[in-house]
Amino acid sequence: MKTMTALALIAALSAASLVAHADNNWVKQAADAQADEVIQWRRHLHEHPELGNQEHETSAFVADHLRKFGLEVHTGIAGTGVVAVLKGGQPGPTVGLRADMDALPIKEATGLPFASKAKGNYFFKTVDVMHACGHDGHTAMLLGAAKILSAHKDKVSGTVVFVFQPAEEGPSNIDIYAEGAPSWGARRMVEEGVIERFGIQAMFAMHVLSASHTGHITYRVGTAFNSSDSFRIRLQGTQTHGSAPWLGTDPITASASVINAMQTLVSRRADITQGMGVVTVGSIHAGTANNIIPADVEMQGTIRSDNAEIRHTLTSELPDLVQKTAAAQHVKAETKVVEMMPLTINSEQLTRALAPAMSRASDGRAEEVFQSLPGSEDFAYFANKVPGMYVLLGQTAPDVDVRTAPVVHSPNVMLDENTLVTGVRAHIEFVLGYAEYVKQLKQ
């Protein structure tokens, strides 16, 4: 076997892309012909969203369609996940394509005729549910790719594993701070051995993005998304009358000191020459009346970073800082930090080699970017096991200013359905491009 350098391989693939473009005209034709069906799937899913770990109707819908395509279907993966396998007509590698299926506890405000009116059970509370992060589109696009590839399996080299994942947004029914809490989402899939069971050699996924126009693909080599970790802090003081704070110990005042002190983890403890870090308190609860100093305060928050060492500094030093800051005010502290998602890292060689595939899928509208997004993705668990690539697909209509377009997790977020055909094409081009990439490696 002759080993090519990364640059030589990329050059070879780029040179071959003109020929491949002509050979892959069927991809665009098939995706265009199927566009209306994919839109209808997306609208059905949008109207019937389900929360993480509760995607029962969604997974049944997905599995039913995959069986109709003639695929080998496996259900009950990581709870409500679905995996389907397509054996191509030619020998080649095994590639995984992933879509997430879960929705969010948000009340929709788009006014669409197929807007969600669904309710769900979110930690024992009835809430409105909405596909506010595009997972309905992700699922529909992967179904579209599965149908086309099944109908053209003679053109597929190797095996394609379609992974429909639950609970990317997190579980709706698991106390993540409880001792022995089970895993969920991609992490659970990986722990259950989905990579080994189906022999996946590389993984691909995409996410819609409001900050980019319809049909545009953006990608980043290396760190694409930050790590994400959660924390819960409980402060215990001594309850007393609000007019006599000296008779008790005030956890609310202590909480203010703790919140301010936590920011010094970034400004004074982390080596910010290596990257960035964020410590955010997003929830704080205490008290019942304006004239009572309560006994307890509970805070929850998130830690994000684009660097593994900074992540370690923030997560490891937080509990000690909280305990000592609270102790200075005679308040006891209990801190729990839960590791949620590692950095999502795109394989450099894989991403550069698949750049021509992204260009084909987007009709030349693929662009490399050099800034990671502040969000996080549990696709990271797949990319930690095998080479991975995660890209972003524009979802904002051409006549809308992306600077003012509602972002994901907003009740007003809007997906321009014209972008779905690009997503379908991208999945297919990833499969074809990866097979060509592996073939070049072996030459």
C-alpha positions, -999 to 999 in steps of 0.1 A, spaced: 0 0 0 13 34 -9 6 61 16 -2 96 3 4 128 23 -27 147 33 -19 175 8 -13 151 -20 -45 132 -13 -65 165 -12 -49 176 -45 -58 142 -61 -94 144 -49 -98 180 -60 -85 171 -95 -108 141 -97 -138 162 -85 -145 175 -121 -150 140 -133 -169 131 -102 -192 161 -107 -203 148 -141 -207 113 -127 -228 125 -98 -254 144 -118 -279 118 -108 -276 129 -72 -290 164 -79 -316 150 -102 -329 125 -77 -328 150 -48 -347 176 -69 -373 150 -79 -378 140 -43 -379 175 -28 -416 178 -22 -417 144 -3 -389 155 20 -407 187 27 -438 168 36 -418 145 60 -403 176 76 -437 192 81 -452 161 97 -422 159 121 -424 196 128 -461 193 137 -455 163 160 -423 170 180 -412 149 209 -387 156 237 -354 138 243 -357 101 252 -394 102 244 -393 102 206 -415 71 203 -438 83 175 -409 99 157 -387 68 158 -417 47 146 -423 71 117 -386 69 108 -383 31 111 -415 26 90 -401 46 62 -367 30 63 -383 -5 60 -403 7 30 -370 17 14 -359 -20 18 -333 -13 45 -322 -35 74 -337 -16 104 -327 -18 140 -349 -1 167 -345 5 204 -309 18 200 -301 40 230 -338 38 239 -356 54 211 -329 55 185 -331 39 150 -303 25 129 -306 13 93 -281 -4 71 -277 -3 33 -253 -27 16 -240 -10 -16 -236 -27 -49 -198 -24 -49 -172 -32 -22 -160 -3 -1 -159 12 34 -186 16 60 -197 52 66 -222 65 92 -246 94 86 -263 108 117 -295 129 123 -309 139 156 -347 136 163 -356 153 195 -373 187 201 -373 214 227 -396 225 256 -406 257 237 -439 271 227 -439 278 189 -447 313 177 -440 310 140 -477 310 129 -470 283 103 -500 262 92 -481 231 104 -468 247 136 -466 225 167 -494 223 191 -478 194 209 -474 191 247 -448 169 264 -437 158 298 -405 176 308 -392 165 342 -428 158 354 -442 191 341 -464 195 311 -448 219 286 -452 230 250 -429 213 226 -413 226 194 -387 216 168 -368 249 174 -334 235 165 -340 220 131 -340 184 140 -372 178 120 -352 190 90 -322 169 99 -343 138 102 -362 145 69 -330 151 50 -314 118 62 -346 99 53 -344 115 18 -308 104 14 -317 69 26 -344 66 0 -323 78 -29 -292 57 -19 -315 27 -15 -328 32 -50 -293 37 -64 -274 12 -43 -256 0 -75 -237 33 -74 -228 29 -37 -194 15 -28 -194 -1 7 -220 1 34 -240 31 47 -253 32 83 -281 57 89 -281 67 126 -312 85 139 -303 96 173 -324 106 203 -318 132 230 -292 154 214 -307 183 234 -304 163 265 -328 140 283 -363 151 294 -366 124 320 -332 119 336 -318 138 366 -283 143 353 -270 151 388 -283 119 404 -257 93 414 -254 66 387 -276 86 362 -277 68 329 -262 82 297 -283 95 268 -280 105 232 -248 100 212 -229 90 243 -253 62 251 -252 50 215 -214 49 216 -214 31 250 -238 6 236 -213 -1 208 -231 13 178 -197 20 161 -184 -15 166 -217 -33 160 -222 -18 126 -185 -14 117 -186 23 111 -153 38 100 -162 75 97 -192 96 107 -208 126 91 -236 150 103 -249 185 96 -269 211 114 -290 239 100 -278 275 107 -298 307 108 -266 328 103 -262 315 67 -285 315 37 -303 286 21 -282 260 4 -249 273 17 -225 249 36 -199 261 60 -173 239 77 -144 242 100 -113 221 102 -104 210 137 -125 222 167 -160 229 153 -179 232 186 -171 238 222 -172 214 250 -202 216 274 -204 207 311 -232 214 336 -230 223 372 -254 225 402 -245 245 433 -265 242 465 -258 268 493 -270 261 528 -273 290 553 -294 296 583 -329 311 578 -338 343 597 -359 374 595 -349 399 568 -346 427 593 -320 408 614 -295 391 590 -269 388 618 -291 362 634 -285 338 605 -263 331 576 -274 345 542 -270 321 512 -284 347 488 -255 371 496 -231 342 494 -246 332 460 -237 367 446 -201 363 458 -200 328 443 -212 340 409 -187 368 408 -159 345 420 -166 320 393 -157 345 366 -122 346 380 -118 310 368 -117 323 333 -100 357 339 -74 344 364 -70 306 363 -75 296 327 -47 300 302 -67 321 277 -38 322 253 -49 286 244 -85 294 238 -117 306 254 -139 296 283 -174 307 296 -190 300 330 -226 309 331 -253 307 358 -286 302 340 -309 293 369 -311 305 405 -339 297 430 -343 308 466 -367 322 490 -405 326 494 -410 361 508 -394 395 507 -387 397 544 -372 362 549 -336 353 544 -340 317 532 -319 287 543 -311 275 508 -301 286 473 -298 264 443 -280 275 411 -275 257 379 -252 267 350 -230 257 321 -193 257 313 -181 260 277 -146 260 262 -129 254 229 -98 239 246 -94 207 265 -70 221 291 -91 252 298 -121 229 301 -102 208 327 -92 239 346 -128 253 348 -145 220 357 -119 208 382 -114 241 401 -150 252 403 -160 231 434 -131 242 455 -136 279 446 -174 277 454 -168 259 488 -142 284 500 -161 315 488 -192 303 505 -173 293 537 -160 329 540 -196 339 546 -203 309 569 -224 291 543 -220 255 533 -217 246 496 -224 214 476 -212 215 440 -218 188 413 -202 191 379 -214 168 351 -194 163 320 -219 167 291 -201 169 258 -164 170 248 -151 192 220 -165 184 186 -134 180 164 -135 176 126 -108 154 113 -85 176 93 -76 151 66 -112 139 62 -127 174 61 -102 187 35 -106 156 14 -145 159 15 -144 196 5 -151 188 -31 -182 168 -20 -195 197 -1 -190 220 -31 -209 196 -53 -238 193 -29 -241 231 -26 -235 240 -62 -202 257 -53 -215 274 -21 -194 256 4 -170 278 25 -144 270 51 -147 292 82 -121 297 109 -141 304 140 -158 278 162 -193 282 173 -200 287 210 -226 259 211 -219 222 217 -228 190 200 -229 154 213 -218 143 178 -184 147 195 -188 112 210 -189 97 176 -160 118 164 -140 107 194 -143 71 182 -138 74 145 -129 103 121 -158 126 120 -170 157 101 -198 180 111 -209 208 88 -235 236 89 -263 241 64 -278 276 59 -315 278 65 -324 315 61 -342 325 29 -322 346 5 -344 377 10 -339 377 48 -310 394 65 -291 367 84 -281 392 110 -317 396 121 -330 361 114 -343 343 145 -317 318 157 -322 282 168 -339 277 201 -361 307 194 -399 303 192 -397 322 159 -369 303 142 -377 296 106 -363 269 83 -364 277 46 -375 243 32 -356 249 0 -324 241 18 -335 205 25 -326 194 -10 -290 206 -4 -289 186 28 -301 155 11 -274 159 -16 -248 165 10 -254 133 28 -252 114 -5 -221 132 -16 -205 124 18 -210 87 11 -197 89 -25 -168 112 -15 -157 91 14 -156 59 -7 -134 78 -32 -112 91 -3 -106 56 10 -99 43 -25 -73 70 -30 -57 61 3 -52 25 -8 -36 34 -41 
